[in-house]
Each structure stands twice: as structure tokens, then as C-alpha cells.
Amino acid sequence: MYFKTIDFSKFSSIKVGTPIEVLMLQREDEIPKDRVIIGHANNLLVSPTPPPLMMLSKDFSFLELEDDFLTVGCATPTGKLLSFAKKNDLAGFEFVSKLPGSIGGMVAMNAGVKSYEIFNILDAIKIDGIWIAKDEIEYGYRFAKLGGVATEVRFRVQKGFSKKLLDELVNLRSNQPKTASAGSAFKNPEGDYAGRLIEAVGLKGVSKGAMQWSEVHANFLVNHGGGTFEEASFLLDLAKERVFNEFGIKLVEEVQVL
Ligand SMILES: Cc1cc2nc3c(=O)[nH]c(=O)nc-3n(C[C@H](O)[C@H](O)[C@H](O)COP(=O)(O)OP(=O)(O)OC[C@H]3O[C@@H](n4cnc5c(N)ncnc54)[C@H](O)[C@@H]3O)c2cc1C
């Protein structure tokens, strides 16, 4: 293991944060218990004083196809998984396009689009060095109780990559803001949409400093450049407070605040 200084104002997709020392894990390392694992920071809002952080090094970026099984290292970028599936004509991975991040982040968040979620297609996850079958893991909409660090994910694969489905899913994302963000800020409450609620309480387009509830999609907290953790937190708190006061609904962050 070794330390690397990561500037979260550059590395994170929302471009908020400061330079932080992050412990980089290598293949042979024992996984520390006193650190929070991060992926590629596409779903993170990192404060200037986060808990001690660790990250999987490139040792965990690989794809291995053997018979009906595909094993993917958790530091593998989602884009690599998609191109591998395309090249090898594998079905079920089309939704991974436009979901920025690592495979580790994807499984921890049970990331997905519409009814397509990573847990639908995976078979087992190696957590803290032990393979655990999917059925033994509690998971749901944008959460999975991994209880440790995922280093590898195994999929049972079938032939048939669908270019048509890929195109449909890419089109679906064309209305998303292009400005820096961490994707959806809040999870959709049961039977409703966080974006609708934020808009209904008059926050769509509202800014604090460089941070703004996007004019394109109200559930995207966007950074126009140089936005701070304090500004982002202010807008998250404001949305939670207004939505609770007007609708009695408690919005829950999808973005992981550290
Ligand atoms: C423009 C944009 C659009 C997006 N659209 C969507 C969308 O449509 N659907 C969707 O689901 N998400 C979406 N996201 C969010 C993001 O793509 C996913 O959450 C992605 O899976 C995050 O991966 P990451 O590697 O960046 O994880 P990070 O953001 O670094 O971490 C996310 C969480 O995963 C945990 N984690 C990371 N790696 C591991 C590991 N190896 N073991 C255990 N836990 C781990 C972290 O502790 C953290 O809690 C979007 C993001 C952006 C910026």
C-alpha cells in the first residue's frame, strides 16, 4: 500500500473538495478496517475533513472471461466493462454506458438506470477477500449492504450485446445536465421523484455561490466552477427542509457525503 494525494476539486465528478491523502490498496495488502473505501468519486461529496480514505489501485482493474463467467476487478472503469461487453458480444451490460465510475462504486450503490441495475446481472462479489453469493447480500434501490471492500465481481454471461438497447439508454440520458455534478443528489422517494419535489418547492435553478440546483434537471446539484462543500451542503439542507415542510417527505441523499 502507498499514499496518494488526491485533489477532489479535480478528481470528483462534482469538482468539490481539497487535496486529501488517500491510502492506495494493492493486491497483496490486508484491507484496513478503519478507513472508508472510495471508487472514482462520481457519487461523492467530499468535505475538507473526511474520514480516512482508501482506494483500490490499478491492480484491481481487470476483466477475465472464462467459459460462462466474467470476473471484473472493482477498480475497472465502467467504460472498460462496456467496451469489453460490446467487443465480446455479451448481453446485459448496455445500461452501464453513461454511468461513470468504477465497478466497486457500482455494486456499492447498486447503480442503474430505470429497471436495469447492476445487482440484476451479477452472480457474486468478493468482499474483504471472500466470495459472497448475491442472494446473501441485502440490496435494493441505490443501496447494497456490502459490509466491507468489494475487490472483484463475477457475472454469469450470455451472448447478445444489444446496440438497439444501448442507443435507447444513451438517448434517455440526453436531457441530463452537462455541468459538473455527482448525478442525482437525492434518491427518488417511493412513488415520487426528487426532482419534481425540488422543483415544486421553488428550488430549481436556485444557487449558492457556484453551486446550483440545475435548471436542466432539478435533482442535479451542479458546480459552475469553484463551488465549495459548504455551498453544496447548504443547498442539500435547504431542499430537505423545504420538501419536508411542504410535503412531509424526508429526502435521502443518493450522493455519499464524506
Ligand atoms: C453525470 C452523472 C450521471 C449519473 N447517473 C447515474 C444513474 O443514472 N444511475 C446511477 O445509479 N448512478 C448515476 N450516477 C452516479 C455514479 O455513476 C454511480 O453511483 C457510480 O456507481 C459511482 O461509482 P464510483 O466508482 O465513482 O463510486 P464513488 O462515488 O467513489 O463511491 C460511491 C459509494 O461506493 C462505495 N464504494 C466504492 N468503491 C467500493 C468498493 N470497492 N467496495 C465497497 N464500497 C465501495 C463508496 O464508499 C461510496 O459509498 C451518475 C453520476 C454522474 C456524475
The ligand as an SDF file (V2000), in Angstrom:
LIG
                    3D

 53 58  0  0  0  0  0  0  0  0999 V2000
  -23.3850   12.7010  -14.6900 C   0  0  0  0  0  0  0  0  0  0  0  0
  -23.6680   11.5410  -13.7660 C   0  0  0  0  0  0  0  0  0  0  0  0
  -24.7640   10.7380  -14.0070 C   0  0  0  0  0  0  0  0  0  0  0  0
  -25.0610    9.6520  -13.1640 C   0  0  0  0  0  0  0  0  0  0  0  0
  -26.1490    8.8800  -13.4290 N   0  0  0  0  0  0  0  0  0  0  0  0
  -26.4230    7.8310  -12.6360 C   0  0  0  0  0  0  0  0  0  0  0  0
  -27.5450    6.9820  -12.9010 C   0  0  0  0  0  0  0  0  0  0  0  0
  -28.2930    7.1710  -13.8350 O   0  0  0  0  0  0  0  0  0  0  0  0
  -27.7660    5.9180  -12.0750 N   0  0  0  0  0  0  0  0  0  0  0  0
  -26.9590    5.6490  -11.0330 C   0  0  0  0  0  0  0  0  0  0  0  0
  -27.2040    4.6530  -10.3400 O   0  0  0  0  0  0  0  0  0  0  0  0
  -25.9020    6.4380  -10.7430 N   0  0  0  0  0  0  0  0  0  0  0  0
  -25.6120    7.5140  -11.5160 C   0  0  0  0  0  0  0  0  0  0  0  0
  -24.5460    8.3110  -11.2190 N   0  0  0  0  0  0  0  0  0  0  0  0
  -23.7310    8.0360  -10.0390 C   0  0  0  0  0  0  0  0  0  0  0  0
  -22.4960    7.1660  -10.3000 C   0  0  0  0  0  0  0  0  0  0  0  0
  -22.2900    6.9860  -11.6740 O   0  0  0  0  0  0  0  0  0  0  0  0
  -22.6230    5.7830   -9.6300 C   0  0  0  0  0  0  0  0  0  0  0  0
  -23.0260    5.8570   -8.2890 O   0  0  0  0  0  0  0  0  0  0  0  0
  -21.2940    5.0420   -9.7150 C   0  0  0  0  0  0  0  0  0  0  0  0
  -21.5390    3.6940   -9.4900 O   0  0  0  0  0  0  0  0  0  0  0  0
  -20.2770    5.5520   -8.7000 C   0  0  0  0  0  0  0  0  0  0  0  0
  -19.0620    4.8400   -8.8650 O   0  0  0  0  0  0  0  0  0  0  0  0
  -17.7180    5.4290   -8.2600 P   0  0  0  0  0  0  0  0  0  0  0  0
  -16.6340    4.4500   -8.5310 O   0  0  0  0  0  0  0  0  0  0  0  0
  -17.4710    6.7960   -8.7560 O   0  0  0  0  0  0  0  0  0  0  0  0
  -18.0270    5.4000   -6.6880 O   0  0  0  0  0  0  0  0  0  0  0  0
  -17.7800    6.5370   -5.5980 P   0  0  0  0  0  0  0  0  0  0  0  0
  -18.6050    7.7180   -5.9290 O   0  0  0  0  0  0  0  0  0  0  0  0
  -16.3250    6.7600   -5.4090 O   0  0  0  0  0  0  0  0  0  0  0  0
  -18.3720    5.8130   -4.3060 O   0  0  0  0  0  0  0  0  0  0  0  0
  -19.7580    5.5970   -4.1860 C   0  0  0  0  0  0  0  0  0  0  0  0
  -20.0170    4.6970   -2.9780 C   0  0  0  0  0  0  0  0  0  0  0  0
  -19.4940    3.4100   -3.2410 O   0  0  0  0  0  0  0  0  0  0  0  0
  -18.6630    2.9580   -2.1890 C   0  0  0  0  0  0  0  0  0  0  0  0
  -17.5940    2.1450   -2.8100 N   0  0  0  0  0  0  0  0  0  0  0  0
  -16.8150    2.4990   -3.8560 C   0  0  0  0  0  0  0  0  0  0  0  0
  -15.9830    1.5030   -4.1760 N   0  0  0  0  0  0  0  0  0  0  0  0
  -16.2290    0.4800   -3.3080 C   0  0  0  0  0  0  0  0  0  0  0  0
  -15.6750   -0.8260   -3.1290 C   0  0  0  0  0  0  0  0  0  0  0  0
  -14.6810   -1.2830   -3.9170 N   0  0  0  0  0  0  0  0  0  0  0  0
  -16.1730   -1.5970   -2.1400 N   0  0  0  0  0  0  0  0  0  0  0  0
  -17.1640   -1.1480   -1.3380 C   0  0  0  0  0  0  0  0  0  0  0  0
  -17.7290    0.0810   -1.4540 N   0  0  0  0  0  0  0  0  0  0  0  0
  -17.2650    0.8940   -2.4380 C   0  0  0  0  0  0  0  0  0  0  0  0
  -18.1400    4.2390   -1.5400 C   0  0  0  0  0  0  0  0  0  0  0  0
  -17.8220    4.0290   -0.1840 O   0  0  0  0  0  0  0  0  0  0  0  0
  -19.3440    5.1710   -1.6910 C   0  0  0  0  0  0  0  0  0  0  0  0
  -20.2550    4.9570   -0.6330 O   0  0  0  0  0  0  0  0  0  0  0  0
  -24.2240    9.3990  -12.0590 C   0  0  0  0  0  0  0  0  0  0  0  0
  -23.1060   10.2130  -11.8160 C   0  0  0  0  0  0  0  0  0  0  0  0
  -22.8100   11.2690  -12.6550 C   0  0  0  0  0  0  0  0  0  0  0  0
  -21.6120   12.1280  -12.3720 C   0  0  0  0  0  0  0  0  0  0  0  0
  1  2  1  0
  2  3  1  0
  2 52  2  0
  3  4  2  0
  4  5  1  0
  4 50  1  0
  5  6  2  0
  6  7  1  0
  6 13  1  0
  7  8  2  0
  7  9  1  0
  9 10  1  0
 10 11  2  0
 10 12  1  0
 12 13  2  0
 13 14  1  0
 14 15  1  0
 14 50  1  0
 15 16  1  0
 16 17  1  0
 16 18  1  0
 18 19  1  0
 18 20  1  0
 20 21  1  0
 20 22  1  0
 22 23  1  0
 23 24  1  0
 24 25  2  0
 24 26  1  0
 24 27  1  0
 27 28  1  0
 28 29  2  0
 28 30  1  0
 28 31  1  0
 31 32  1  0
 32 33  1  0
 33 34  1  0
 33 48  1  0
 34 35  1  0
 35 36  1  0
 35 46  1  0
 36 37  1  0
 36 45  1  0
 37 38  2  0
 38 39  1  0
 39 40  1  0
 39 45  2  0
 40 41  1  0
 40 42  2  0
 42 43  1  0
 43 44  2  0
 44 45  1  0
 46 47  1  0
 46 48  1  0
 48 49  1  0
 50 51  2  0
 51 52  1  0
 52 53  1  0
M  END
$$$$
